[in-house]
Amino acid sequence: MMNDWHENSMRTLQLAGKGERTQQAYSRAVRKLVEFYNKTPDLISETELQDYFLHRRNEDGWSPNTMKIAHAGIRFFFTNVLKRDWHTFDYLASQKEKRLPTVLSVEEVRRVLASVYTFHNRVFLSTVYACGLRLQEALHLEVSDIDSKRMLIHVHRGKGAKDRMVPLPERLLPMLRNYWASHRHERLLFPALGRNCRSGPNAQRPMAISSVQGAFSNAVREAAIHKKNVRIHTLRHSYATHLLEMGVKLPTIQRYLGHSSIETTMVYLHLTPVGHEDASALINALMEDIPHE
């Protein structure tokens, strides 16, 4: 019986240099498999594994992205921990989702941020947008990550364990300084404040995800934003799109976002009319003599 499968999994993931979030996601994928069959993974056969993936896709209706994580996590565990050389892993594939992300206009972003009334949440969400950060990246920012002399933020703990530098907007710096002065934590920039908002100086962890997500949802509702799937990550998509509209080149945006491939960044070309003006003019010319009444 392999009762210590989780410990072995985490050890191998760490040796492979996987980031913390990847470790958690991969271990969760294996745990769901273990719970599904109610037995340790070393007792699961290749046929059972195939049946599991088919059940999750066809019966449970897991999304392509969820299936992708399940495939990756389980493949890593069975290949590197259990040393299974199964043919199934050679052809596992998930259908890629092709939905475009939701993007807010500059005016809509301003309305949302203006509708965040708690100072710590407003500073946090402003930082996410102004620097194009992922939620976890912003939560784990540390005081030492802010380079005010060079006006840069050093983003550690990025996706795929990749570090990067992003520009620190001049208007954001005084907000960060004022917020830090309200708690003066020696390390964390966004510490958990506690219910009385006085626990900041001694906090052992960053602000709760549920707290900032709730504040963002309330602000979106108050700002009368009716677009679908507006989440905190939408601020990151909006940041990239707005930079593109202002003339920033794709490779630069790719570097700021921490994308490994330029193809990932190219999705923002589909989210802005900038660069399509000539085509629009030609289409309008073609439509001139077509009756419209």
Order of alpha helices (4+ residues) and beta strands (2+ residues): alpha-alpha-alpha-alpha-alpha-alpha-alpha-alpha-beta-beta-beta-alpha-alpha-alpha-alpha-alpha-alpha
